[in-house]
Amino acid sequence: MHWVLDVTFREDDSRVRTGHAQANFAVMRRHALNLLRQEKTVQRGAATKQLRAALDPDYHERVMRGAAGATASPSSAPAGRRARRRRGSQERSDESSG
């Protein structure tokens, strides 16, 4: 992971040294790397995806919307599981009563 962060974001060359800035930037770099990795329409490395996102506003939006879609799906998944469990328990109760 360190090598990818260094190649993509030149992390070793970072001159951020004061307060909590170094830790904060590390978190932002990891988050950005995860966003680039989640974007699957372009089969390239993270550095190439970063450059493309900087130059192409449509691709930048696609990368950012991919993150929004990824965060929306886990909240809807438990509701779906609960609904299936309810249906399953209703079917079991119907079988036992019938």
Helices and strands as residue ranges (DSSP letters): H 2-9, G 11-13, H 21-38, H 46-55, H 57-97
